Amino acid sequence: MVTTPPKAPSGNASANSWFGPPDGLDSTLIQEAFGGRSATPQVADEQVVVTPYFFRVYRAFLNARAVLALTLLALIGFLHAVGTATPTWMRLMTLGYAGLAWLVWWWPSQRRPAPPQQSTLRPRQALGSIGVDLAFFSALHYLTGSSVNSQALLVLPVLMAGVLMPRIMALGTAAVATLNLLGAAALQGAQGQVQLTQLMTQAGLTGIGLFAIAILSNELATRLAREERSARGSLELARQQAELNRLVLEEMAEGVMVVDRRGRVRTANPAARRLLSAHGIASTAPFQLRGVPAWQPLVEAVEGAISRPLQAEGGQEIRLRFDDQSQRELRLRVRFTRSPAPPQPDAPREDMCVMLLEDLRTVRARQRQDKLASMGRMSAGIAHEIRNPLAAIAQANALLAEDALQPGQQKLTQMIGSNVDRLKHIVDDILTVAPGLRPPAPAIDPIETVMAICNEWRSTHRIGGGEEGLLETDFSGCQPVPQQVTLRVRFEPEHLQRVLVNLLDNALRYNSGEPGAILLSLRWVPSVTQEGLLMLSVGNDGEPIQPETERALFEPFFSTSSRGTGLGLYISRELCERHGASIDYRQHPPTVRHRNEFFITMPVDSPAHGPFPA
């Protein structure tokens, strides 16, 4: 189908229009309404992967250790460049520490995200990071003495333990660091470098600070982990709610669209996208609503809803005209959502418009169904009132027939009797589908019941059996295998007889008349339950049913016969649904002899004790 390019919007739109300027109206935002195609790229659902809090912090500390190792190497290199001699042991220790720090940072097992349930360091991770830091910084502090102040370096392992380990382990790390400081101070005081009291005081104050860092960092890390768990739970609830909303919108028969102030459709369910396209279904959101001539009535209806809110609440009818000259009438209801105030006073508000679309043909069909339901209840009441006088007429006609001696009188009584029988049949049909409480159906043997119905139908229509007979039956698909109970279904025998006789009468009316022109088969088919289903089908080799006739097969009062009531298949469907069964029609290819097939699927009542035959 050839489509015309979207026209540019008219420039005389009012300045206070709810749909603002379309921001350049880029072609990539225009939805082609008339072929189900769109230039808008498909928006893929991106799965947001949230890295666990523990792994993020752990990797940050490993990065800090690697940077610190590089800094110490750079410092030694700078001292060597300016001519300051550094001990060999210091160069070797720094080089070894840098190698270990970078090895832990690069090791593949430390680069993979930690499991979500891990919240503390494993022993190997603790030894490779905190243990190495404590050993290196303590040895550096012992060996350098008061010439280099390396006490501040002990903050890194204490802080790392406070964030990534339990509180008792964090306090233990702070205690080890403090004991190292006190031991180094005692050693330096014994060597007489500095007064022992001053050194012990400095080491004690530094140890108190390390304990404070361990406690505070552990408390903050615990609270942060608790908040992250709460946020993760809220995020999961939000995802579930979003998925639920998405499923509800997709399954809704009514079209739903969310449009912003620029006329850009943010969300549109499949029902709405089907209504916006002449054929098929339009592409997914987002797309621009303005600029497409077929969608201009939607824009105008929303603009009018601002000035007439009562009309928007009650709904209005609009008509979309597509390029292929087809039209679609819709019922539109508009709701506006007011977003919270923006953080900046001069920032625009993101108000949303929710459009509820419904095809008027669906609305009218629903109204017709409601009227039919009301008429059905009224017809049932009238049928009850007709039955008594109809019986009186039939009885009076029988008395008149006894005294009718002349041929004219006999003909009149026969006409009265024929029409009385016809009225009785119509009344019975109406009362059959009338609502009401009924006792549960008994469990019957389907093979025995169907065979009895077929034999009675043959005798009624004087149809012979055997290979030359018009009706051929096939029960091989549900014959019970050894050590298996007889299959049973829940169905009123009289109702099953009525449904099956109606199908056989239709097949008799439209078959070719050759032997075996009507095929009745009963077979077991698998289903989601262990018991499976029984399929009863009636096929004939007549001319295939036309598509327009097929669409109205099960509608009430539809008949291709001049004397038919049009209730036969409709009543059959109602009786099947009353017993948990279903009836339908399908047409086979020309290579199949019995092209026209009506089939009934009934749930098996008794559980099978063995495998069912295919």
N, C-alpha and C positions, 0 to 999 in steps of 0.2 A: 504494500500500500504506500502510495506516495504522500508525503507530508509536506506541508508548507513551513518555512522557517518562522519562528516566533516573531511577532511584530514588537517593536519597541513600545514601551508604555507611553501613554499620552503625557504631554508635558503640562497639562492644566490641572494636575492633581492638587488638591488643597494642601496648604502647608501644615495643617493640623491633622492630616490623614494618619490613621493608625499604622498603615503600611508605609513606612518611610521610603526614601530613595533606595533602589536596589543595589547600591554600591557598584556602579559601573555595569551591572547586568552582564557579567562575563558569560561567554557562551558555555563554559564548563558547568555553569550553575543552572542552565535552562533544561527543564525536563521536557522531552518530546512526548507529548501526551497521546499521540495518535498511533503509535506503533509499539508501545511497550518498551522503547529504547531510550536511553539517556546518555548524554555525554559526560555525566557525572561519574567519576571513577568510583569503583566499588569500595566501600569503607569496610575494611576487615576488622573483625573483633580482635583487639589486641589483649592478650592475657598478661596482666601485670604480675611480674614475679617479684615478690617482696623478700629481700635478703634478711635472714634472721638477725636480730639485734646483736647477739653474741658474736657472730662471725664478723659483722661490720666493725665492732670495737676491737676484736682480736686482730684483724688485719690492720687496723689503724696503729695499734701498738707495735706490730711487726714492722710496719713502715717507719715508725718513729725510731725503732732500734736500728734499722738499716741506715737511716739518715744520720743518726748519732755516730754509728761506726764510721761512716764516710767523713763526718766532721772531725773525729779524732785522728783519722789518717791524714786528712788535709792539714790539721794543726801540726802534727809531727813533721809533715813535709815542709810546711812553712817555717818551722823552727830550724830545720836542717838547711833550708835555703838562705836564711838570714845569718847562718853561722853559729847558731846555738846548738850545742851538742846535747843529744838525748841518749840516755842509757840504752844499751842493746836490748835489755830485758823489756823495756817499755815499748820499743818498736815491735818486738816479737809478740808481746802480749796484745798490743793493739791490733796487729795484723791477724792474730788468731781469733780475737773477738769479732773483728769485722768479717772474717771468713765464716764463723759460726752464725752470726746474725744474718748474713746474706744467704747462707745455706738454708736456714729455717724459713726465711722469707720466700725463697725460690722453690722449696720442696713441694712437689705436686700435691701431697696429701694435705698440706696447709693452705693450698690455694683453692681447694674445692669447698663449696659452702658447707657449713656444719649442719648436722641434722637439726630440725626444728626443736627437738626435745632437749638438745644439749644447752646447758646454761652455765657450766663451769669448765675450767680447763682440765683436760685429762692429765694423768701423772707425767706422761712423756712430753706433752706440750708445756707443762709447768717447768720441768727440768730443762727443756731446751730453750726456754725464754727467761723466766724469772730466776731459775737456778743459775744459769750462766751469767746473768747480770749481777746477781749478788756476789758470786765468786769473783768476777772480774773487777767490779767496783770496789769490793772489800780489799782485794789484793793490791789494787792500785792505791787505795788509801793507806794501807800498811806500808807499802814500799816508798811512796813519795813523801810521806810524813807531812810536815807543815809547809814544805816548799810548794806544793800544789794542793789547792782546796778542792778535793773531789767528793766532798760530802753531799753536794747537791745532786750528784748522779744517782745516789741511792733512792731518790724520789721516784724514778721511773719504775723499778721493780715493785716498790711498795704500792704505787698507784695502780700498776697493772694487776697486782694481786687483789687490791681492794675492789676493782671493777669486775674482774673475771673469775674470782674464787669466792668461796664462802667466807663469812666474817671471821671465823676462827682461824682459817688459813691466812687471811689478810693480816690479822693481828700477829700470827706467828711469823710472817715475813717481816713485819715492822719490828718485831722483837729481835729477829736475827740481825737485821740491819743495825738496830740500836746496840746490841751486844758487840758487833764489829766496831762500831764507833767508839764505844767505851773501851774495848780492848786496845784499839789503836792509840787512844788517848793515854791509857796506862803505860803502854810501851814507850810512847814518846816522852811521857813524864819521867819514866825510869832512866831514859837516856840523857835527861837533863836539858833537852832542847827548849822546852817551855815549862812554866810552872804547872804542876799536876792539877792543882785546883782549877785553874783557868781552862785547861784542856777538858777536864771532866765535866765542868759546867757547860762548855760549848757542846760537848757530845750529848749530855743529858737533854739540853734544850732542843738539839736537833732530833734526838730520839722521840721527845714529846711531840714535835711537829710531825714526825713520820707516823706516830700512832694516830694523831688527829687526821692526817691525810687518809690513812687506811680506813678509819671509821666513817669519815664523811663520804669518801668515794664509794665505799661499799653501800652506805645508806642510799646515796643518789642512784647508784646502779640498780639496787633492788627496786626502788620506786620506778625507775625508768623501765625495767623489765616488766613490772606489774602493769604499768600503763600500756606497754606494747601488747601484752597479752589481752588486755581489755580492748585495745583498739583493733587487734586482730579478730577478736570475737565479734566486735561491732561490724567490722568489714565483712566478715562471713555472713552475718545476718543481713547486711545491706545487699550483698551479692545474691543471697537467696531471695530477698524481696524483689530485687531487680529481675531475677530470672522468673519469679512468679508473675510479676507484672507483664513481662514480655510474653509468657505463655498465654496469659489471659487476653492480652491485646491481639495476639495472633489468632486465637481461637474465636474471637468475637465475630459475630455475623455483621455487626454494625461497624462502619468505617470510622476510624479515629485518627486525627492529624493534629500535631502540635506545631504551630507557626509562630515565629517571632515577629518583631515590629518591622523588619526589613522584607517580610514576605517569604522568608526562607523556611521551608518545611523541615523541622528538626526530626520529627518522628511520624511515621505513617505505617499503620498495620496493613497486612495483605488485603483485607476487605476494602480499605480506602484506596489502595493502589489499583485494585481491580475496577473501582468505580471511576477513577480518573483516566482510564484508558479506554479507547473505543473497542479494542480487542485485546485479549490476553491480560497482562498485568504490568503495571508501570514499574520502573526500577526503584530500588530502595532509596530512602532518604540519606543525606540531605539533598534537596533540589529547590529551585526557585519557583515560587507560585506565580509571581507576576511575570508579564511578558509573553505568556502563552494565551492566545485568543480564546481557546476553549475553556480556560480556567478563569476568565475575567468575571463571570457571574459570581464565583466564590469570593473574589476580592471585593466586589461591589456589595455582596451580602454582608461581609464582615464590616465594611465601612458603614453600612446602614445600621448594623446592630449597635454601633456606638451611640447613635442618636436615638435609637428605638430599642432600649434594653428589654422591654416587655415582649416585643416580637422575637427577639433573640432567644428568650427563655422558652417561648411557646413553639418556636421552630418556623421555618418558612420553606417554600418550595422553589427550587431553581432548576434551570434546564441548561445542560452542557451540550454544545453543538461542536462536533468534531469535523475534521477535514473531509472525511468520506461521506459527509451529509447525514451521518447517523446522529441520533440525539439520545440523551439519557436524562430522565427527570429524577431529581434527588430531593430528599427532605434534609434540610440543614438546620442544625442547632449549634449555637456559638456560646462558648463560655470563656471568660477572661480571667486569668490568674495574675494577681498582683505580687510581684517579687519583693523581697526585702529592700530597704533603702541601701543604696550603694555606699561604700566606705568614703568616697570623695563626694562632696556636695554637688560638684559640677558633672559627675559621671552619669551617663544615661541609665535609666532603669530597664531591666531586661524583662518586660512584661511578655506573657505568652498568651496565645489564643488557641483554645482547644475547639476543634471542629468535629462534630458528630454527624456523619453522613450515613444515609440509608436510601436504598433504591426504592422509589415509590411503587414499583411493581411488587416488591416484597411486602411493603406495607399494605397494599391493597389485597394481596393474596392472603395475608394474615387476617385482614378484616373479613374477607370472604369465608375463611375457615371459621371465624367466630360466628358469622351469620349461619353457616351450615350447621355448626354445633347447636345453636339456638333452634334452628329449624328442625334438627333431629330430635331434640327433646320435645318440641311441640308436636312433631309427626308421631312420636311414640304415644303421646297422650291421645291424639286423634285416632290412631290405629286401635287403641284399646276401646274407644267409644264406637268405632265402626264394627268391631268384631261381633258384638251382640246383635245389632239389627241385621248384619249380613247373615248370621246363622238363621235368624227368623225368615229372611227372604229365601234362603236355600231350602228351609223346611216347607215353607208355603209353596215353593215351586215344585217340590217333590210331590206334595198333595195334588197340585194341579195336574202334574204329569200322569197321575193315576187315572184321572177322568178325561184326559185329552184323547179323543178318538179320531178326530179329523186330522189330516196331515198338516194343515196350517197351524193348529194348536200345538201339535207335537214339535214342530219346527220352532215355535216361539218358546216353548219350555226348554228346548235344547239350547237356544241362544241365551236364555236367562241362566241356565246352569253353567254354561261355558264362561260367561262373564263373571258369575259369582265365584267360580274356581279361580279365575284370574285375579279377582280382588282379594281372595283369601291368600293367594301366593304373595301378592304385594304386601299385605298386612303382616304376613309371617316374616317377610324379608326385613321390614322396618323394625319389628319387634326383636328380631335376631340381633341386630346391631345396637339396640337401645342399651344404654348403660344400666348397670345394676349389679348387685352382689350375687355371685354364683358359687356353688360348692366346688371344691377342687376336683379336677378331672381324674378318672381312674387310670390305672396303669394297664395298657392293653398290649396284646401281641400284634405288632404291625403287620407281620406276614399273613397271619390268619385273617385279620380284619380286612386288609386290602384285597385278599383273594375272595373273600365273601362278597365284598362290594362289587368287584369286577364280575363275578358270576351272576349276581342279581342284575347288574347293568346289562350284561349280555342277554339275559332272558327277557328283560323289559323291552329292549330294542330288537329282539329276535336276531341276534348276531351269533353265528356259530363259532365254535372254538377250533383248535387244531391249527395246522400250518396254513390252511386256506382261509382262516378266520381273519376278520378285519382288525381285531385287537390282539396284540402280541405282548406277553408279560415276561419279565425277566427278574427273578428274585435271587440270582446266584451271587450277587454282591453282598448279601447279608445272611447267607445261610450259616447257622451256628456251627462252629468246629467242635470236635469231640471234647468232652469235659468242660463245656461252656454253657452257662445258663442261657435261656431264651431271652432275646432282646425285647425290651419293653419301652414304650413311650407313654407320656401323659397326654391323653387326648380323648375327648368325648367321642364315642363311636358314631353317634348321630351327626355330630359336627364334621368329623372326618369324612363321613359318607357324603355329606352335602358338598364339601369342598371338592372331593374327588369326582363326584358325579358331575359337578359343574364343569370341571376341566375335561372330563371325558365327553360331555355333550358338545363343548366347544370344538374339541378335536374331531368329533363325528361330523360336525357341521362343515368343517373346512378341509377335510382330508381328500385324497385322490380317489378313494374307493377301492384301491387294489389291496390284495391280501397283505396283512402286516402293515397297513398304512398308519396305524396308531400303535405306539410303543409305550408301555408302562413299565418302569423299572424301579426297583427299590434296592438301595445299596448303602453300605456303611462308609462314612468318610471320616478321617481323623480331624480332630479339633484341639483346642487348647486344653480341654479336659480329657481325663483318661477314658471316659465313656464314649466320647466321640459323638457324631451326629448321624442321623438317618436321612437320606435324601430320596424323596419320592418324586419322580418326574413323569410327566405325560407329554410325549412328543408326537407330532403328526407330519406328514409329508406334503401338506398343502402349500399354497403360495405364501411367501414370507409376509409378515405384517409390516405395513408401511411405517416409516418413522413417526409421522404425525399421529397415527393411531397408537403406536407403542407408548408414546409419552402419556396418553390418557387412558391406558388400559385399566388401571385400578382406581380411576376417579368415579365417584358416584354419579349415576344417571347418564353415563356414557355407554352407548350401545351402537353397534353397526347393523343391528336388526330392527326392522320397523315395529315389531311386536315385543321387543325386549325392554325390560325395565331399566337396564343399565346398572343393576345392583349385584349381579352375580359375582364378578371378580372382586368388587369392593367388599361384599360380605365375606368372601373367601379370605381376603386379607385380614379383615377384622377377626374372624374366627381363629386364624392361625396365630395372630399376635396375642389373642386371649390365652392361648395355650403355650406361649413361649416359642412358637415356631415362626417361620417367615416364608413368604411366597414371592416368587419373582419370575421374570421371563427373560429368555436369552435366545438369540438367533444364531444358528450354526452356519458355517460356510456352505456353498452349494454342493461341495463334495459329500456332505453328510445327508443321508436320506431324510431323516426326521429333523428338518431344519428348525421348526417352531417347537420350542420346549418350555413348558411351565414346570417349575420345580419347587418343592416344599422341603425345607430343612427343619428337622425336629430333633431336639436333644434327647439322647438316650437316658432313660430313667434308671435302669438297674446297672450297677457297676459290672464291668467285664471281669471274668476270672481268668482270662487268657487273652492272647492277641486276637484282634479283630482281623477278618480277611480284608485284603485291599480291594 
